[in-house]
Amino acid sequence: MSNINEAARLAAHSKSAADYEAPAGIEDTRSAAEIQRDIERVREEMTATVNELAAKLDPQVLKEDLASAMKEKVEAVKAKAQALAHDAAAGDKKAIGIIAGVAFGVAALIIRKALK
């Protein structure tokens, strides 16, 4: 992706299909050299777009994104559990009930697994 210039990459982000169409009713007065430059510019913009899409769909990038999202989720659950434990230690009846319910559920799963 480093061989694609930054201007092409930025242009690819800000343009739509309509930007590449000739205006209706206006004669194209560009020279062959100007048309060739426009074709090269559009080619660079398209290459930049394709390269960015390929980078976003790279399995390693997707794996890293998933791992990062999972870490964030685990940290959020951990913080919530710590807050719940703190509330229970402070005597909050709702927090105590939630912890007791979770403990009962875990115990039931363990007993069920042991009886199979």
Backbone as XML, in Angstrom:
<?xml version="1.0"?>
<chain id="A" units="angstrom">
  <residue number="1" name="MET">
    <atom name="N" x="0.829" y="-1.189" z="0.000"/>
    <atom name="CA" x="0.000" y="0.000" z="0.000"/>
    <atom name="C" x="0.869" y="1.247" z="0.000"/>
  </residue>
  <residue number="2" name="SER">
    <atom name="N" x="2.126" y="1.114" z="0.320"/>
    <atom name="CA" x="3.003" y="2.264" z="0.398"/>
    <atom name="C" x="3.291" y="2.871" z="-0.970"/>
  </residue>
  <residue number="3" name="ASN">
    <atom name="N" x="3.109" y="2.103" z="-2.055"/>
    <atom name="CA" x="3.377" y="2.656" z="-3.375"/>
    <atom name="C" x="2.224" y="3.517" z="-3.899"/>
  </residue>
  <residue number="4" name="ILE">
    <atom name="N" x="1.142" y="3.580" z="-3.188"/>
    <atom name="CA" x="0.007" y="4.420" z="-3.572"/>
    <atom name="C" x="0.145" y="5.746" z="-2.834"/>
  </residue>
  <residue number="5" name="ASN">
    <atom name="N" x="0.050" y="6.845" z="-3.585"/>
    <atom name="CA" x="0.268" y="8.122" z="-2.916"/>
    <atom name="C" x="-0.904" y="8.505" z="-2.014"/>
  </residue>
  <residue number="6" name="GLU">
    <atom name="N" x="-0.594" y="9.318" z="-1.047"/>
    <atom name="CA" x="-1.569" y="9.721" z="-0.028"/>
    <atom name="C" x="-2.746" y="10.481" z="-0.634"/>
  </residue>
  <residue number="7" name="ALA">
    <atom name="N" x="-2.485" y="11.311" z="-1.645"/>
    <atom name="CA" x="-3.570" y="12.080" z="-2.273"/>
    <atom name="C" x="-4.602" y="11.146" z="-2.900"/>
  </residue>
  <residue number="8" name="ALA">
    <atom name="N" x="-4.134" y="10.070" z="-3.525"/>
    <atom name="CA" x="-5.064" y="9.114" z="-4.137"/>
    <atom name="C" x="-5.890" y="8.423" z="-3.066"/>
  </residue>
  <residue number="9" name="ARG">
    <atom name="N" x="-5.253" y="8.067" z="-1.954"/>
    <atom name="CA" x="-5.961" y="7.397" z="-0.871"/>
    <atom name="C" x="-7.040" y="8.310" z="-0.293"/>
  </residue>
  <residue number="10" name="LEU">
    <atom name="N" x="-6.702" y="9.569" z="-0.072"/>
    <atom name="CA" x="-7.680" y="10.516" z="0.471"/>
    <atom name="C" x="-8.800" y="10.788" z="-0.534"/>
  </residue>
  <residue number="11" name="ALA">
    <atom name="N" x="-8.451" y="10.906" z="-1.805"/>
    <atom name="CA" x="-9.470" y="11.152" z="-2.831"/>
    <atom name="C" x="-10.440" y="9.985" z="-2.915"/>
  </residue>
  <residue number="12" name="ALA">
    <atom name="N" x="-9.931" y="8.778" z="-2.766"/>
    <atom name="CA" x="-10.793" y="7.595" z="-2.838"/>
    <atom name="C" x="-11.834" y="7.601" z="-1.728"/>
  </residue>
  <residue number="13" name="HIS">
    <atom name="N" x="-11.505" y="8.205" z="-0.596"/>
    <atom name="CA" x="-12.448" y="8.269" z="0.526"/>
    <atom name="C" x="-13.556" y="9.289" z="0.300"/>
  </residue>
  <residue number="14" name="SER">
    <atom name="N" x="-13.263" y="10.340" z="-0.452"/>
    <atom name="CA" x="-14.221" y="11.443" z="-0.537"/>
    <atom name="C" x="-15.040" y="11.465" z="-1.825"/>
  </residue>
  <residue number="15" name="LYS">
    <atom name="N" x="-14.794" y="10.546" z="-2.728"/>
    <atom name="CA" x="-15.488" y="10.590" z="-4.013"/>
    <atom name="C" x="-16.568" y="9.532" z="-4.108"/>
  </residue>
  <residue number="16" name="SER">
    <atom name="N" x="-17.536" y="9.825" z="-4.982"/>
    <atom name="CA" x="-18.589" y="8.853" z="-5.281"/>
    <atom name="C" x="-18.570" y="8.590" z="-6.786"/>
  </residue>
  <residue number="17" name="ALA">
    <atom name="N" x="-19.381" y="7.660" z="-7.236"/>
    <atom name="CA" x="-19.410" y="7.309" z="-8.659"/>
    <atom name="C" x="-19.737" y="8.526" z="-9.525"/>
  </residue>
  <residue number="18" name="ALA">
    <atom name="N" x="-20.588" y="9.408" z="-9.040"/>
    <atom name="CA" x="-20.984" y="10.583" z="-9.820"/>
    <atom name="C" x="-19.797" y="11.501" z="-10.106"/>
  </residue>
  <residue number="19" name="ASP">
    <atom name="N" x="-18.770" y="11.458" z="-9.262"/>
    <atom name="CA" x="-17.603" y="12.315" z="-9.480"/>
    <atom name="C" x="-16.813" y="11.917" z="-10.724"/>
  </residue>
  <residue number="20" name="TYR">
    <atom name="N" x="-17.027" y="10.720" z="-11.218"/>
    <atom name="CA" x="-16.275" y="10.239" z="-12.367"/>
    <atom name="C" x="-17.060" y="10.350" z="-13.673"/>
  </residue>
  <residue number="21" name="GLU">
    <atom name="N" x="-18.277" y="10.815" z="-13.608"/>
    <atom name="CA" x="-19.113" y="10.927" z="-14.802"/>
    <atom name="C" x="-18.971" y="12.316" z="-15.414"/>
  </residue>
  <residue number="22" name="ALA">
    <atom name="N" x="-19.007" y="12.378" z="-16.751"/>
    <atom name="CA" x="-18.970" y="13.669" z="-17.430"/>
    <atom name="C" x="-20.321" y="14.345" z="-17.259"/>
  </residue>
  <residue number="23" name="PRO">
    <atom name="N" x="-20.334" y="15.658" z="-17.025"/>
    <atom name="CA" x="-21.611" y="16.367" z="-16.889"/>
    <atom name="C" x="-22.422" y="16.271" z="-18.184"/>
  </residue>
  <residue number="24" name="ALA">
    <atom name="N" x="-23.723" y="16.122" z="-18.053"/>
    <atom name="CA" x="-24.607" y="15.998" z="-19.217"/>
    <atom name="C" x="-24.611" y="17.298" z="-20.011"/>
  </residue>
  <residue number="25" name="GLY">
    <atom name="N" x="-24.500" y="17.166" z="-21.316"/>
    <atom name="CA" x="-24.600" y="18.329" z="-22.195"/>
    <atom name="C" x="-23.332" y="19.148" z="-22.316"/>
  </residue>
  <residue number="26" name="ILE">
    <atom name="N" x="-22.252" y="18.747" z="-21.676"/>
    <atom name="CA" x="-21.001" y="19.507" z="-21.763"/>
    <atom name="C" x="-20.004" y="18.697" z="-22.584"/>
  </residue>
  <residue number="27" name="GLU">
    <atom name="N" x="-19.433" y="19.346" z="-23.575"/>
    <atom name="CA" x="-18.476" y="18.672" z="-24.449"/>
    <atom name="C" x="-17.151" y="18.490" z="-23.717"/>
  </residue>
  <residue number="28" name="ASP">
    <atom name="N" x="-16.556" y="17.331" z="-23.885"/>
    <atom name="CA" x="-15.267" y="17.036" z="-23.257"/>
    <atom name="C" x="-14.159" y="17.618" z="-24.130"/>
  </residue>
  <residue number="29" name="THR">
    <atom name="N" x="-13.461" y="18.613" z="-23.616"/>
    <atom name="CA" x="-12.417" y="19.287" z="-24.392"/>
    <atom name="C" x="-11.016" y="18.919" z="-23.912"/>
  </residue>
  <residue number="30" name="ARG">
    <atom name="N" x="-10.908" y="17.861" z="-23.141"/>
    <atom name="CA" x="-9.586" y="17.470" z="-22.639"/>
    <atom name="C" x="-8.743" y="16.888" z="-23.770"/>
  </residue>
  <residue number="31" name="SER">
    <atom name="N" x="-7.447" y="17.102" z="-23.643"/>
    <atom name="CA" x="-6.522" y="16.510" z="-24.614"/>
    <atom name="C" x="-6.294" y="15.049" z="-24.248"/>
  </residue>
  <residue number="32" name="ALA">
    <atom name="N" x="-5.658" y="14.322" z="-25.162"/>
    <atom name="CA" x="-5.360" y="12.908" z="-24.897"/>
    <atom name="C" x="-4.480" y="12.775" z="-23.656"/>
  </residue>
  <residue number="33" name="ALA">
    <atom name="N" x="-3.539" y="13.680" z="-23.485"/>
    <atom name="CA" x="-2.649" y="13.634" z="-22.313"/>
    <atom name="C" x="-3.440" y="13.879" z="-21.028"/>
  </residue>
  <residue number="34" name="GLU">
    <atom name="N" x="-4.397" y="14.806" z="-21.071"/>
    <atom name="CA" x="-5.221" y="15.075" z="-19.886"/>
    <atom name="C" x="-6.094" y="13.874" z="-19.545"/>
  </residue>
  <residue number="35" name="ILE">
    <atom name="N" x="-6.640" y="13.247" z="-20.566"/>
    <atom name="CA" x="-7.464" y="12.050" z="-20.343"/>
    <atom name="C" x="-6.607" y="10.946" z="-19.736"/>
  </residue>
  <residue number="36" name="GLN">
    <atom name="N" x="-5.389" y="10.779" z="-20.266"/>
    <atom name="CA" x="-4.483" y="9.755" z="-19.737"/>
    <atom name="C" x="-4.150" y="10.039" z="-18.271"/>
  </residue>
  <residue number="37" name="ARG">
    <atom name="N" x="-3.904" y="11.308" z="-17.921"/>
    <atom name="CA" x="-3.630" y="11.673" z="-16.518"/>
    <atom name="C" x="-4.840" y="11.366" z="-15.638"/>
  </residue>
  <residue number="38" name="ASP">
    <atom name="N" x="-6.035" y="11.677" z="-16.149"/>
    <atom name="CA" x="-7.254" y="11.375" z="-15.385"/>
    <atom name="C" x="-7.409" y="9.872" z="-15.171"/>
  </residue>
  <residue number="39" name="ILE">
    <atom name="N" x="-7.117" y="9.104" z="-16.211"/>
    <atom name="CA" x="-7.209" y="7.641" z="-16.088"/>
    <atom name="C" x="-6.222" y="7.144" z="-15.040"/>
  </residue>
  <residue number="40" name="GLU">
    <atom name="N" x="-5.004" y="7.651" z="-15.059"/>
    <atom name="CA" x="-3.996" y="7.238" z="-14.074"/>
    <atom name="C" x="-4.418" y="7.631" z="-12.656"/>
  </residue>
  <residue number="41" name="ARG">
    <atom name="N" x="-4.991" y="8.826" z="-12.521"/>
    <atom name="CA" x="-5.438" y="9.288" z="-11.204"/>
    <atom name="C" x="-6.542" y="8.376" z="-10.676"/>
  </residue>
  <residue number="42" name="VAL">
    <atom name="N" x="-7.509" y="8.076" z="-11.536"/>
    <atom name="CA" x="-8.613" y="7.202" z="-11.129"/>
    <atom name="C" x="-8.088" y="5.808" z="-10.797"/>
  </residue>
  <residue number="43" name="ARG">
    <atom name="N" x="-7.129" y="5.338" z="-11.576"/>
    <atom name="CA" x="-6.538" y="4.015" z="-11.315"/>
    <atom name="C" x="-5.863" y="4.004" z="-9.932"/>
  </residue>
  <residue number="44" name="GLU">
    <atom name="N" x="-5.132" y="5.065" z="-9.609"/>
    <atom name="CA" x="-4.489" y="5.150" z="-8.291"/>
    <atom name="C" x="-5.529" y="5.177" z="-7.172"/>
  </residue>
  <residue number="45" name="GLU">
    <atom name="N" x="-6.606" y="5.935" z="-7.387"/>
    <atom name="CA" x="-7.663" y="6.003" z="-6.375"/>
    <atom name="C" x="-8.322" y="4.640" z="-6.186"/>
  </residue>
  <residue number="46" name="MET">
    <atom name="N" x="-8.565" y="3.947" z="-7.294"/>
    <atom name="CA" x="-9.186" y="2.620" z="-7.197"/>
    <atom name="C" x="-8.241" y="1.630" z="-6.519"/>
  </residue>
  <residue number="47" name="THR">
    <atom name="N" x="-6.955" y="1.718" z="-6.836"/>
    <atom name="CA" x="-5.972" y="0.840" z="-6.201"/>
    <atom name="C" x="-5.931" y="1.094" z="-4.705"/>
  </residue>
  <residue number="48" name="ALA">
    <atom name="N" x="-5.964" y="2.359" z="-4.314"/>
    <atom name="CA" x="-5.961" y="2.692" z="-2.888"/>
    <atom name="C" x="-7.195" y="2.119" z="-2.199"/>
  </residue>
  <residue number="49" name="THR">
    <atom name="N" x="-8.344" y="2.231" z="-2.845"/>
    <atom name="CA" x="-9.585" y="1.703" z="-2.269"/>
    <atom name="C" x="-9.522" y="0.186" z="-2.127"/>
  </residue>
  <residue number="50" name="VAL">
    <atom name="N" x="-9.067" y="-0.492" z="-3.176"/>
    <atom name="CA" x="-8.967" y="-1.957" z="-3.133"/>
    <atom name="C" x="-7.975" y="-2.388" z="-2.055"/>
  </residue>
  <residue number="51" name="ASN">
    <atom name="N" x="-6.849" y="-1.696" z="-1.950"/>
    <atom name="CA" x="-5.857" y="-2.041" z="-0.927"/>
    <atom name="C" x="-6.416" y="-1.865" z="0.478"/>
  </residue>
  <residue number="52" name="GLU">
    <atom name="N" x="-7.175" y="-0.814" z="0.695"/>
    <atom name="CA" x="-7.771" y="-0.602" z="2.016"/>
    <atom name="C" x="-8.802" y="-1.678" z="2.331"/>
  </residue>
  <residue number="53" name="LEU">
    <atom name="N" x="-9.604" y="-2.040" z="1.344"/>
    <atom name="CA" x="-10.581" y="-3.119" z="1.559"/>
    <atom name="C" x="-9.872" y="-4.435" z="1.861"/>
  </residue>
  <residue number="54" name="ALA">
    <atom name="N" x="-8.806" y="-4.720" z="1.130"/>
    <atom name="CA" x="-8.052" y="-5.956" z="1.365"/>
    <atom name="C" x="-7.457" y="-5.957" z="2.766"/>
  </residue>
  <residue number="55" name="ALA">
    <atom name="N" x="-6.960" y="-4.809" z="3.209"/>
    <atom name="CA" x="-6.378" y="-4.724" z="4.551"/>
    <atom name="C" x="-7.441" y="-4.945" z="5.620"/>
  </residue>
  <residue number="56" name="LYS">
    <atom name="N" x="-8.633" y="-4.402" z="5.405"/>
    <atom name="CA" x="-9.710" y="-4.570" z="6.386"/>
    <atom name="C" x="-10.195" y="-6.014" z="6.455"/>
  </residue>
  <residue number="57" name="LEU">
    <atom name="N" x="-10.090" y="-6.738" z="5.348"/>
    <atom name="CA" x="-10.575" y="-8.113" z="5.297"/>
    <atom name="C" x="-9.470" y="-9.136" z="5.548"/>
  </residue>
  <residue number="58" name="ASP">
    <atom name="N" x="-8.270" y="-8.668" z="5.847"/>
    <atom name="CA" x="-7.150" y="-9.565" z="6.145"/>
    <atom name="C" x="-7.497" y="-10.385" z="7.386"/>
  </residue>
  <residue number="59" name="PRO">
    <atom name="N" x="-7.402" y="-11.711" z="7.309"/>
    <atom name="CA" x="-7.767" y="-12.550" z="8.458"/>
    <atom name="C" x="-7.021" y="-12.177" z="9.741"/>
  </residue>
  <residue number="60" name="GLN">
    <atom name="N" x="-5.757" y="-11.795" z="9.616"/>
    <atom name="CA" x="-4.988" y="-11.416" z="10.812"/>
    <atom name="C" x="-5.572" y="-10.152" z="11.443"/>
  </residue>
  <residue number="61" name="VAL">
    <atom name="N" x="-5.951" y="-9.184" z="10.612"/>
    <atom name="CA" x="-6.552" y="-7.945" z="11.121"/>
    <atom name="C" x="-7.895" y="-8.251" z="11.776"/>
  </residue>
  <residue number="62" name="LEU">
    <atom name="N" x="-8.697" y="-9.089" z="11.126"/>
    <atom name="CA" x="-9.994" y="-9.460" z="11.703"/>
    <atom name="C" x="-9.804" y="-10.171" z="13.035"/>
  </residue>
  <residue number="63" name="LYS">
    <atom name="N" x="-8.806" y="-11.047" z="13.108"/>
    <atom name="CA" x="-8.524" y="-11.777" z="14.340"/>
    <atom name="C" x="-8.105" y="-10.808" z="15.450"/>
  </residue>
  <residue number="64" name="GLU">
    <atom name="N" x="-7.245" y="-9.845" z="15.107"/>
    <atom name="CA" x="-6.798" y="-8.858" z="16.095"/>
    <atom name="C" x="-7.963" y="-7.987" z="16.559"/>
  </residue>
  <residue number="65" name="ASP">
    <atom name="N" x="-8.830" y="-7.592" z="15.630"/>
    <atom name="CA" x="-9.998" y="-6.790" z="15.996"/>
    <atom name="C" x="-10.919" y="-7.563" z="16.938"/>
  </residue>
  <residue number="66" name="LEU">
    <atom name="N" x="-11.133" y="-8.844" z="16.639"/>
    <atom name="CA" x="-11.975" y="-9.680" z="17.490"/>
    <atom name="C" x="-11.353" y="-9.845" z="18.870"/>
  </residue>
  <residue number="67" name="ALA">
    <atom name="N" x="-10.046" y="-10.082" z="18.910"/>
    <atom name="CA" x="-9.356" y="-10.241" z="20.195"/>
    <atom name="C" x="-9.467" y="-8.965" z="21.020"/>
  </residue>
  <residue number="68" name="SER">
    <atom name="N" x="-9.316" y="-7.831" z="20.376"/>
    <atom name="CA" x="-9.420" y="-6.547" z="21.073"/>
    <atom name="C" x="-10.835" y="-6.337" z="21.616"/>
  </residue>
  <residue number="69" name="ALA">
    <atom name="N" x="-11.830" y="-6.655" z="20.807"/>
    <atom name="CA" x="-13.222" y="-6.508" z="21.251"/>
    <atom name="C" x="-13.521" y="-7.442" z="22.418"/>
  </residue>
  <residue number="70" name="MET">
    <atom name="N" x="-12.994" y="-8.660" z="22.355"/>
    <atom name="CA" x="-13.217" y="-9.621" z="23.442"/>
    <atom name="C" x="-12.550" y="-9.146" z="24.734"/>
  </residue>
  <residue number="71" name="LYS">
    <atom name="N" x="-11.335" y="-8.603" z="24.621"/>
    <atom name="CA" x="-10.645" y="-8.086" z="25.810"/>
    <atom name="C" x="-11.453" y="-6.961" z="26.450"/>
  </residue>
  <residue number="72" name="GLU">
    <atom name="N" x="-11.986" y="-6.072" z="25.623"/>
    <atom name="CA" x="-12.801" y="-4.972" z="26.141"/>
    <atom name="C" x="-14.039" y="-5.509" z="26.851"/>
  </residue>
  <residue number="73" name="LYS">
    <atom name="N" x="-14.673" y="-6.516" z="26.262"/>
    <atom name="CA" x="-15.877" y="-7.108" z="26.851"/>
    <atom name="C" x="-15.540" y="-7.770" z="28.184"/>
  </residue>
  <residue number="74" name="VAL">
    <atom name="N" x="-14.430" y="-8.516" z="28.227"/>
    <atom name="CA" x="-14.013" y="-9.178" z="29.469"/>
    <atom name="C" x="-13.734" y="-8.139" z="30.553"/>
  </residue>
  <residue number="75" name="GLU">
    <atom name="N" x="-13.056" y="-7.059" z="30.191"/>
    <atom name="CA" x="-12.759" y="-6.002" z="31.168"/>
    <atom name="C" x="-14.049" y="-5.370" z="31.692"/>
  </residue>
  <residue number="76" name="ALA">
    <atom name="N" x="-15.028" y="-5.168" z="30.809"/>
    <atom name="CA" x="-16.301" y="-4.580" z="31.235"/>
    <atom name="C" x="-17.033" y="-5.514" z="32.195"/>
  </residue>
  <residue number="77" name="VAL">
    <atom name="N" x="-17.054" y="-6.810" z="31.876"/>
    <atom name="CA" x="-17.718" y="-7.789" z="32.753"/>
    <atom name="C" x="-16.982" y="-7.873" z="34.084"/>
  </residue>
  <residue number="78" name="LYS">
    <atom name="N" x="-15.664" y="-7.847" z="34.019"/>
    <atom name="CA" x="-14.845" y="-7.907" z="35.240"/>
    <atom name="C" x="-15.141" y="-6.703" z="36.144"/>
  </residue>
  <residue number="79" name="ALA">
    <atom name="N" x="-15.201" y="-5.520" z="35.549"/>
    <atom name="CA" x="-15.486" y="-4.310" z="36.327"/>
    <atom name="C" x="-16.881" y="-4.379" z="36.943"/>
  </residue>
  <residue number="80" name="LYS">
    <atom name="N" x="-17.834" y="-4.899" z="36.177"/>
    <atom name="CA" x="-19.203" y="-5.025" z="36.682"/>
    <atom name="C" x="-19.260" y="-6.019" z="37.842"/>
  </residue>
  <residue number="81" name="ALA">
    <atom name="N" x="-18.528" y="-7.139" z="37.705"/>
    <atom name="CA" x="-18.501" y="-8.147" z="38.772"/>
    <atom name="C" x="-17.844" y="-7.590" z="40.026"/>
  </residue>
  <residue number="82" name="GLN">
    <atom name="N" x="-16.777" y="-6.825" z="39.854"/>
    <atom name="CA" x="-16.102" y="-6.224" z="41.007"/>
    <atom name="C" x="-17.022" y="-5.226" z="41.711"/>
  </residue>
  <residue number="83" name="ALA">
    <atom name="N" x="-17.753" y="-4.443" z="40.931"/>
    <atom name="CA" x="-18.684" y="-3.485" z="41.526"/>
    <atom name="C" x="-19.794" y="-4.217" z="42.273"/>
  </residue>
  <residue number="84" name="LEU">
    <atom name="N" x="-20.272" y="-5.312" z="41.696"/>
    <atom name="CA" x="-21.314" y="-6.113" z="42.340"/>
    <atom name="C" x="-20.797" y="-6.705" z="43.649"/>
  </residue>
  <residue number="85" name="ALA">
    <atom name="N" x="-19.569" y="-7.231" z="43.629"/>
    <atom name="CA" x="-18.971" y="-7.800" z="44.845"/>
    <atom name="C" x="-18.792" y="-6.724" z="45.910"/>
  </residue>
  <residue number="86" name="HIS">
    <atom name="N" x="-18.377" y="-5.552" z="45.488"/>
    <atom name="CA" x="-18.210" y="-4.442" z="46.437"/>
    <atom name="C" x="-19.551" y="-4.065" z="47.059"/>
  </residue>
  <residue number="87" name="ASP">
    <atom name="N" x="-20.584" y="-3.988" z="46.217"/>
    <atom name="CA" x="-21.922" y="-3.655" z="46.717"/>
    <atom name="C" x="-22.422" y="-4.724" z="47.683"/>
  </residue>
  <residue number="88" name="ALA">
    <atom name="N" x="-22.164" y="-5.994" z="47.364"/>
    <atom name="CA" x="-22.595" y="-7.086" z="48.250"/>
    <atom name="C" x="-21.861" y="-7.010" z="49.579"/>
  </residue>
  <residue number="89" name="ALA">
    <atom name="N" x="-20.573" y="-6.711" z="49.528"/>
    <atom name="CA" x="-19.785" y="-6.592" z="50.762"/>
    <atom name="C" x="-20.275" y="-5.427" z="51.614"/>
  </residue>
  <residue number="90" name="ALA">
    <atom name="N" x="-20.836" y="-4.419" z="50.957"/>
    <atom name="CA" x="-21.362" y="-3.260" z="51.681"/>
    <atom name="C" x="-22.771" y="-3.518" z="52.203"/>
  </residue>
  <residue number="91" name="GLY">
    <atom name="N" x="-23.333" y="-4.711" z="51.909"/>
    <atom name="CA" x="-24.643" y="-5.064" z="52.449"/>
    <atom name="C" x="-25.813" y="-4.834" z="51.518"/>
  </residue>
  <residue number="92" name="ASP">
    <atom name="N" x="-25.567" y="-4.531" z="50.264"/>
    <atom name="CA" x="-26.642" y="-4.312" z="49.295"/>
    <atom name="C" x="-27.377" y="-5.637" z="49.061"/>
  </residue>
  <residue number="93" name="LYS">
    <atom name="N" x="-28.652" y="-5.681" z="49.446"/>
    <atom name="CA" x="-29.425" y="-6.926" z="49.369"/>
    <atom name="C" x="-29.608" y="-7.406" z="47.925"/>
  </residue>
  <residue number="94" name="LYS">
    <atom name="N" x="-29.786" y="-6.488" z="47.009"/>
    <atom name="CA" x="-29.945" y="-6.874" z="45.606"/>
    <atom name="C" x="-28.662" y="-7.541" z="45.092"/>
  </residue>
  <residue number="95" name="ALA">
    <atom name="N" x="-27.517" y="-6.950" z="45.406"/>
    <atom name="CA" x="-26.234" y="-7.520" z="44.982"/>
    <atom name="C" x="-26.016" y="-8.886" z="45.617"/>
  </residue>
  <residue number="96" name="ILE">
    <atom name="N" x="-26.374" y="-9.017" z="46.889"/>
    <atom name="CA" x="-26.238" y="-10.306" z="47.578"/>
    <atom name="C" x="-27.129" y="-11.348" z="46.902"/>
  </residue>
  <residue number="97" name="GLY">
    <atom name="N" x="-28.344" y="-10.965" z="46.550"/>
    <atom name="CA" x="-29.267" y="-11.876" z="45.872"/>
    <atom name="C" x="-28.743" y="-12.319" z="44.518"/>
  </residue>
  <residue number="98" name="ILE">
    <atom name="N" x="-28.164" y="-11.389" z="43.777"/>
    <atom name="CA" x="-27.611" y="-11.730" z="42.462"/>
    <atom name="C" x="-26.462" y="-12.723" z="42.617"/>
  </residue>
  <residue number="99" name="ILE">
    <atom name="N" x="-25.566" y="-12.450" z="43.548"/>
    <atom name="CA" x="-24.425" y="-13.352" z="43.765"/>
    <atom name="C" x="-24.912" y="-14.720" z="44.227"/>
  </residue>
  <residue number="100" name="ALA">
    <atom name="N" x="-25.892" y="-14.740" z="45.118"/>
    <atom name="CA" x="-26.438" y="-16.017" z="45.593"/>
    <atom name="C" x="-27.079" y="-16.783" z="44.432"/>
  </residue>
  <residue number="101" name="GLY">
    <atom name="N" x="-27.795" y="-16.088" z="43.566"/>
    <atom name="CA" x="-28.418" y="-16.731" z="42.409"/>
    <atom name="C" x="-27.389" y="-17.319" z="41.459"/>
  </residue>
  <residue number="102" name="VAL">
    <atom name="N" x="-26.323" y="-16.573" z="41.222"/>
    <atom name="CA" x="-25.255" y="-17.074" z="40.353"/>
    <atom name="C" x="-24.592" y="-18.290" z="40.990"/>
  </residue>
  <residue number="103" name="ALA">
    <atom name="N" x="-24.310" y="-18.205" z="42.291"/>
    <atom name="CA" x="-23.682" y="-19.333" z="42.993"/>
    <atom name="C" x="-24.585" y="-20.567" z="42.934"/>
  </residue>
  <residue number="104" name="PHE">
    <atom name="N" x="-25.880" y="-20.370" z="43.127"/>
    <atom name="CA" x="-26.828" y="-21.484" z="43.059"/>
    <atom name="C" x="-26.829" y="-22.098" z="41.658"/>
  </residue>
  <residue number="105" name="GLY">
    <atom name="N" x="-26.834" y="-21.246" z="40.644"/>
    <atom name="CA" x="-26.825" y="-21.728" z="39.262"/>
    <atom name="C" x="-25.570" y="-22.528" z="38.941"/>
  </residue>
  <residue number="106" name="VAL">
    <atom name="N" x="-24.425" y="-22.039" z="39.379"/>
    <atom name="CA" x="-23.169" y="-22.756" z="39.149"/>
    <atom name="C" x="-23.187" y="-24.091" z="39.878"/>
  </residue>
  <residue number="107" name="ALA">
    <atom name="N" x="-23.649" y="-24.085" z="41.126"/>
    <atom name="CA" x="-23.728" y="-25.331" z="41.902"/>
    <atom name="C" x="-24.659" y="-26.331" z="41.214"/>
  </residue>
  <residue number="108" name="ALA">
    <atom name="N" x="-25.779" y="-25.861" z="40.702"/>
    <atom name="CA" x="-26.723" y="-26.746" z="40.015"/>
    <atom name="C" x="-26.086" y="-27.360" z="38.771"/>
  </residue>
  <residue number="109" name="LEU">
    <atom name="N" x="-25.330" y="-26.576" z="38.031"/>
    <atom name="CA" x="-24.654" y="-27.098" z="36.842"/>
    <atom name="C" x="-23.606" y="-28.144" z="37.216"/>
  </residue>
  <residue number="110" name="ILE">
    <atom name="N" x="-22.875" y="-27.896" z="38.288"/>
    <atom name="CA" x="-21.850" y="-28.850" z="38.734"/>
    <atom name="C" x="-22.500" y="-30.157" z="39.174"/>
  </residue>
  <residue number="111" name="ILE">
    <atom name="N" x="-23.569" y="-30.063" z="39.949"/>
    <atom name="CA" x="-24.266" y="-31.268" z="40.419"/>
    <atom name="C" x="-24.848" y="-32.031" z="39.234"/>
  </residue>
  <residue number="112" name="ARG">
    <atom name="N" x="-25.446" y="-31.318" z="38.308"/>
    <atom name="CA" x="-26.036" y="-31.964" z="37.124"/>
    <atom name="C" x="-24.966" y="-32.700" z="36.325"/>
  </residue>
  <residue number="113" name="LYS">
    <atom name="N" x="-23.824" y="-32.067" z="36.155"/>
    <atom name="CA" x="-22.723" y="-32.679" z="35.409"/>
    <atom name="C" x="-22.200" y="-33.911" z="36.145"/>
  </residue>
  <residue number="114" name="ALA">
    <atom name="N" x="-22.134" y="-33.838" z="37.479"/>
    <atom name="CA" x="-21.622" y="-34.955" z="38.283"/>
    <atom name="C" x="-22.572" y="-36.147" z="38.241"/>
  </residue>
  <residue number="115" name="LEU">
    <atom name="N" x="-23.871" y="-35.900" z="38.127"/>
    <atom name="CA" x="-24.851" y="-36.983" z="38.133"/>
    <atom name="C" x="-24.981" y="-37.676" z="36.782"/>
  </residue>
  <residue number="116" name="LYS">
    <atom name="N" x="-24.431" y="-37.126" z="35.755"/>
    <atom name="CA" x="-24.540" y="-37.741" z="34.413"/>
    <atom name="C" x="-23.566" y="-38.855" z="34.237"/>
  </residue>
</chain>
